[in-house]
Amino acid sequence: GESVGLHLPTLSVQEGDNSIINCAYSNSASDYFIWYKQESGKGPQFIIDIRSNMDKRQGQRVTVLLNKTVKHLSLQIAATQPGDSAVYFCAETVSGYSTLTFGKGTMLLVSP
Amino acid sequence: DSGVTQTPKHLITATGQRVTLRCSPRSGDLSVYWYQQSLDQGLQFLIQYYNGEERAKGNILERFSAQQFPDLHSELNLSSLELGDSALYFCASSVGTAVDTQYFGPGTRLTVL
């Protein structure tokens, strides 16, 4: 597959573990955040989003936590599976604007 | 499958040339976004069109231009290509003008030799 980055932070976990991927965002005015998953050779895929009036949001096997005080987001993946192996990006924006600013990404490697 | 299609999948060309990348948004989506993804710059927003009109501009070079046609498909034109333009180019679409869920296409891999 195609590589999206040679110097990405990498998180290696065993199948069945819980994974936590972190992201520091840059704009204190940002109030809408999205996590994307990008598998090798594919475009980014929406995972979960959160607005700044929430601290936590849960999806299927995923949870996003938002700490506005320190401008930090995290994505928790429960019972990580080999199919979760991908690069994960956080993206931020200000409501009403149409542009997303993406973080550099974290590569998640899941071993069977 | 996101419903966003992009052609071609791969493009190899020489410096100084001009290429056109094509994107068809999901059915019902009026906004199209173009992004460039390179190894050193990550995913960078280039430009957005909404219902045929330019809506927002990001880090798009003057050598690059885009348009959205009445059938809502979009084209990204890259001219006077340089080695540094080699990258993945993604198109995304969404329903409205402001950010809501953007659905990304599979991308076009451009290699400039």
Contacts between the chains, C-beta under 8 A, distances in Angstrom:
chain1	res1	chain2	res2	distance
A	2	B	88	6.8
A	2	B	109	6.4
A	3	B	39	7.2
A	4	B	37	6.2
A	4	B	39	7.5
A	4	B	88	7.4
A	5	B	39	5.7
A	5	B	42	7.0
A	6	B	39	5.7
A	32	B	99	6.2
A	34	B	101	7.6
A	36	B	104	7.8
A	41	B	106	7.7
A	42	B	106	5.9
A	42	B	107	7.6
A	43	B	2	6.7
A	43	B	4	7.5
A	43	B	90	5.2
A	43	B	92	7.6
A	43	B	104	3.4
A	43	B	105	5.4
A	43	B	106	5.3
A	43	B	107	5.2
A	44	B	43	7.1
A	44	B	90	7.3
A	44	B	92	7.9
A	44	B	104	4.8
A	45	B	2	7.1
A	45	B	104	7.0
A	46	B	101	5.2
A	46	B	102	7.3
A	46	B	103	7.0
A	49	B	101	7.1
A	89	B	43	6.5
A	93	B	99	4.7
A	95	B	98	6.8
A	95	B	99	7.6
A	96	B	98	5.3
A	97	B	56	7.4
A	97	B	98	6.5
A	97	B	99	6.5
A	98	B	31	7.0
A	98	B	33	7.7
A	98	B	48	5.3
A	98	B	50	7.7
A	98	B	55	5.8
A	98	B	56	4.8
A	98	B	97	5.8
A	98	B	98	5.5
A	98	B	99	5.5
A	99	B	45	5.1
A	99	B	48	7.1
A	99	B	56	5.3
A	99	B	58	5.9
A	99	B	99	7.4
A	100	B	45	6.3
A	100	B	99	6.1
A	100	B	102	6.9
A	101	B	45	7.4
A	102	B	42	6.0
A	102	B	43	4.2
A	102	B	44	7.8
A	102	B	45	7.9
A	103	B	42	7.5
A	104	B	42	5.1
A	105	B	42	6.6
A	105	B	43	7.8
